[in-house]
C-alpha cells in the first residue's frame, strides 16, 4: 500500500488542479461510496454487514413480525420439535422458540450497545486523557485499569451484579466496567503517540486549549481503532450478558433473553429436546461472529487514509 | 566499457494494481551498469526511481509486477529467476542500502551479530571466524573501536554510524552490485559527506558497480560516473555526470537543475523561466529600529533521564562524571528585526529546534529573556500562552507538512482552526470566505479546500500549512525546515511563495534549517549553531562566503557540489 502511495504522481504546482481526478463528494455520499467499495472488496465484511442488518431488523421490528406471542404458554404444544408451524420447536411451556429468539434480540442488542457506549465514554476518555497528559492522570487511570484486570473478569461482573442488584442497568454497568481496561489502554497508547504530533503543536499555536485538543483533534484520530474495538467488544458484551443470565444473575425469566433460554433449555438436552437450548445458543454465536467480522471492515470504512 | 554490462535493464515496465485500476509506475526504462561503474538514478518523488531498483532486486510488493522488459544481471535473466535463485543473489551478488539505516537494522540484536548473520547465511564464514570477519568489516567502514562496537545495539549508535553498519552488511559478501536508495537523505551534511566518501571508496576498491538512487543532483554528479534522470516513470536523459551538469539536454533535467539551490543564484532563478512573476506590492518596512524579537542568554536544560543510567551510577565506584542535566540550549542571544528574516542553521542535535520551540512559547526556557515587541513573553508560562491574544502574533510553519495536518480535518478546516480560536472573523460563511482568500494568497486552488491531507500532494500540504500560519496575520513566523520534506521543484515554488508573502504582509521570519544553500536564498542574517551555542552570526553573504568559524567552513565544504562546476559556470547553462 505504501509503495503505491509513494508512487502516485505528486503535484508540484497548484495549477494542476485535481490530483486524483475524483472530486470529493459531500460527506455522506462519499462515505456511502467508500462503504460500498470496502464491502465489494471484502466479501467477508459484506457477509458480516448483512448479518448485522438482520440483527438490527430483528431488534427493531422483532415483536411485530414474530408469528406467535413469545410469552403465551400453551401446555398442549409443549416440547414439540421444529416443524413448519414452529420453526425452532416449542419449549416446556409450549412457547414458540423462534418467536422468543427473535424477540430476545432486542434486549441482548440493547445491552451490548449500551454497555459498549458506556465503556467507550468511560474508558476512551480516561485513556485519551491519560495518554495525552501523562503524569498523575496516567498513573491514576493506569492503576484503576490494573485493579480491574486483577480480577477474573466474569467473576468481577458477577460480583458487581450480585452487589448492585439484578437489573438490566447493572448488567450494562458491569459489562462496561470489566471492559474498561481494554479501552483505557488502547486509547492511552494511541493518544500517547499523537501527543507529540505536529498537528497537535499546530493546534496549540492556533489557540486551542488542552481540553479542546484532546476532544477535537486527538480523539477523532483514534476513532478507527476504537470503533474496531467497539465492534469486537459488542460480541463480548452479548456473551457476558447472556452468561450472567445463564447463571441466574441477569434478567429474570420469563423474559425472552438468549442466556436464560439456553439455561432453561439445558435441562432438556439430556432428554433429547435439544432445540430449546440450541437455537438461542446459535443466535448468540451468530451475533458474536458477526460483530467480530464486522470489526475489520469497519476499520477500513472509518479510516480516512483508506478513502482515496 | 566492457562489451557486456553487469546489469542490463531493457524496456522495463512495472505495474501496480490499485483500486483505480492498473498504474504504470515505471514505463519502458532502460538502465545499464557496467562493471565497476557508479550510476545515479535521479528523480523527484513518484518518478519511479525506487520502483526500478526494487524490480531489479525483485522485491516489489504484492500489488506490483514486472509487466514488460528484461533484466539481465551478468548474463542471468532475473525476470525468469525463481525465488530461491533470487534469495541466493540478494546479499551475495547484489545488495541494497535503504534510506533509514535504523529501520534496516534489527533493534534488539548486536550489530556485530547482524553482520555475522549475513556472512553465515551466504556461507562466507563459519562459526569460528565469523566474529573476526565481522570486526574486520567494522574496521573497514571506519567504525572507531570496532571490538567494542561489535557489542553495540543500533540505538546506541548515531545515524551516520548506523548507516556505516548497513554498508558493512551490504558489502559483507563482496557483492558485484550495490544499490543505494537515498542512503544519506536523513543524515546531516557533514555525515553525508563521510558516508558517501566511504561508500564510494569501498566500492571502487572492490571494483563493484553501484546504483545510487537520489533526489539530489549535486550528490549524484559529485559521486557518480553516469546519471540517469527519471520523470514520472520514464527515463528522460542518460549521460555522463559532467554532461548532465554542464549541458543538460532534456527540459526536465534543466528544470531540475534550475530548481536546485546553489551558490550564485537568487530565489527567482529557481523557478522555470516562463513562471509568472508576482506583482504583489512590497509593504514598506516599519522604520522602528527596536527589534521585534530579542532573545537574551536563553538556556534550556533537560534532566538526564533513564533508569539504566542511574542504576549504572549506583554500581560505579567514585563520583559520577556526568552532570545531572543536559543543556540543549546554552545561553544564546540574538534578535530578529521587523521585516527581517534570520536563518538559524545547524546540524541535528544542535539545539535549533529547541530554540525555535521556546521562542514559539510551546515549551518553557530554563533561564533567559525573550522579548517580543517590548513585551517579556518568556515570563508567561507556555501553558497559558496558547489562549492569549499575543499568540496571534507569533506563528509557525512546521517541518513535515503531513505530520502537522490533522488527518481527519479537511484543508479548509485546518486553515480555519486558528481563525475560529483566536481570529475576529465570526460566522460560517465569513470564515469560509477568509479561508478561500488565504488559499488564493498561498496559491492553493480553492476547490482543494474540501480535501483531506492524504488527498493532497506534498506541495499542496505545505501551502495549507503556510495558509494556516498566516491566517491571523502574524508579525513573526518561525519556519522550521518548511521545505525539508519537499522535492526541489516544489521547494523552489514554496520558497518563492514565502518570500512574496513576507514582502506583501510585512512579516519577520526566523528560518530554521540545516541547508545553507536554502538559508542563503531567503535570509538577511544567519546564526550558525552547534552544541547549543551560536558559533557564528552575521549577514548571510559574509557568513557563507567568508566564514570565520571552522565549523561554518566545515559545513560549507560538506555540501556536495561537483568539481567540474567551476570550469563551466551554470549561468551558461541557463542561457542555453
HADDOCK unambig.tbl for C-alpha pairs under 7 A between the chains (distance, minus, plus):
assign (segid A and resid 6 and name CA) (segid B and resid 46 and name CA) 6.13 0.50 0.50
assign (segid A and resid 7 and name CA) (segid B and resid 25 and name CA) 6.50 0.50 0.50
assign (segid A and resid 7 and name CA) (segid B and resid 46 and name CA) 4.20 0.50 0.50
assign (segid A and resid 7 and name CA) (segid B and resid 48 and name CA) 6.65 0.50 0.50
assign (segid A and resid 8 and name CA) (segid B and resid 46 and name CA) 5.90 0.50 0.50
assign (segid A and resid 9 and name CA) (segid B and resid 46 and name CA) 5.01 0.50 0.50
assign (segid A and resid 9 and name CA) (segid B and resid 232 and name CA) 6.80 0.50 0.50
assign (segid A and resid 10 and name CA) (segid B and resid 46 and name CA) 6.44 0.50 0.50
assign (segid A and resid 10 and name CA) (segid B and resid 457 and name CA) 5.15 0.50 0.50
assign (segid A and resid 10 and name CA) (segid B and resid 458 and name CA) 6.99 0.50 0.50
assign (segid A and resid 11 and name CA) (segid B and resid 457 and name CA) 5.50 0.50 0.50
assign (segid A and resid 12 and name CA) (segid B and resid 459 and name CA) 5.64 0.50 0.50
assign (segid A and resid 12 and name CA) (segid B and resid 489 and name CA) 7.00 0.50 0.50
assign (segid A and resid 12 and name CA) (segid B and resid 490 and name CA) 5.20 0.50 0.50
assign (segid A and resid 14 and name CA) (segid B and resid 443 and name CA) 6.33 0.50 0.50
assign (segid A and resid 14 and name CA) (segid B and resid 444 and name CA) 5.82 0.50 0.50
assign (segid A and resid 14 and name CA) (segid B and resid 445 and name CA) 6.31 0.50 0.50
assign (segid A and resid 14 and name CA) (segid B and resid 460 and name CA) 6.96 0.50 0.50
assign (segid A and resid 17 and name CA) (segid B and resid 445 and name CA) 6.71 0.50 0.50
assign (segid A and resid 24 and name CA) (segid B and resid 451 and name CA) 6.67 0.50 0.50
assign (segid A and resid 197 and name CA) (segid B and resid 403 and name CA) 6.34 0.50 0.50
assign (segid A and resid 197 and name CA) (segid B and resid 404 and name CA) 6.81 0.50 0.50
assign (segid A and resid 198 and name CA) (segid B and resid 403 and name CA) 5.13 0.50 0.50
assign (segid A and resid 198 and name CA) (segid B and resid 404 and name CA) 3.84 0.50 0.50
assign (segid A and resid 199 and name CA) (segid B and resid 403 and name CA) 6.24 0.50 0.50
assign (segid A and resid 199 and name CA) (segid B and resid 404 and name CA) 3.90 0.50 0.50
assign (segid A and resid 199 and name CA) (segid B and resid 405 and name CA) 4.93 0.50 0.50
assign (segid A and resid 199 and name CA) (segid B and resid 406 and name CA) 5.30 0.50 0.50
assign (segid A and resid 202 and name CA) (segid B and resid 404 and name CA) 6.45 0.50 0.50
assign (segid A and resid 204 and name CA) (segid B and resid 386 and name CA) 5.83 0.50 0.50
assign (segid A and resid 205 and name CA) (segid B and resid 386 and name CA) 6.30 0.50 0.50
assign (segid A and resid 205 and name CA) (segid B and resid 391 and name CA) 6.89 0.50 0.50
assign (segid A and resid 205 and name CA) (segid B and resid 395 and name CA) 6.48 0.50 0.50
assign (segid A and resid 206 and name CA) (segid B and resid 417 and name CA) 6.34 0.50 0.50
assign (segid A and resid 206 and name CA) (segid B and resid 418 and name CA) 4.00 0.50 0.50
assign (segid A and resid 206 and name CA) (segid B and resid 421 and name CA) 6.48 0.50 0.50
assign (segid A and resid 206 and name CA) (segid B and resid 422 and name CA) 6.87 0.50 0.50
assign (segid A and resid 207 and name CA) (segid B and resid 386 and name CA) 4.73 0.50 0.50
assign (segid A and resid 207 and name CA) (segid B and resid 387 and name CA) 4.83 0.50 0.50
assign (segid A and resid 207 and name CA) (segid B and resid 391 and name CA) 6.91 0.50 0.50
assign (segid A and resid 207 and name CA) (segid B and resid 418 and name CA) 6.41 0.50 0.50
assign (segid A and resid 207 and name CA) (segid B and resid 421 and name CA) 5.61 0.50 0.50
assign (segid A and resid 207 and name CA) (segid B and resid 422 and name CA) 6.03 0.50 0.50
assign (segid A and resid 208 and name CA) (segid B and resid 386 and name CA) 6.60 0.50 0.50
assign (segid A and resid 208 and name CA) (segid B and resid 387 and name CA) 6.75 0.50 0.50
assign (segid A and resid 208 and name CA) (segid B and resid 421 and name CA) 6.37 0.50 0.50
assign (segid A and resid 209 and name CA) (segid B and resid 386 and name CA) 6.81 0.50 0.50
assign (segid A and resid 209 and name CA) (segid B and resid 387 and name CA) 6.76 0.50 0.50
assign (segid A and resid 217 and name CA) (segid B and resid 406 and name CA) 6.99 0.50 0.50
assign (segid A and resid 220 and name CA) (segid B and resid 408 and name CA) 6.98 0.50 0.50
assign (segid A and resid 221 and name CA) (segid B and resid 408 and name CA) 6.55 0.50 0.50
assign (segid A and resid 304 and name CA) (segid B and resid 408 and name CA) 6.74 0.50 0.50
assign (segid A and resid 305 and name CA) (segid B and resid 454 and name CA) 6.49 0.50 0.50
assign (segid A and resid 308 and name CA) (segid B and resid 455 and name CA) 6.54 0.50 0.50
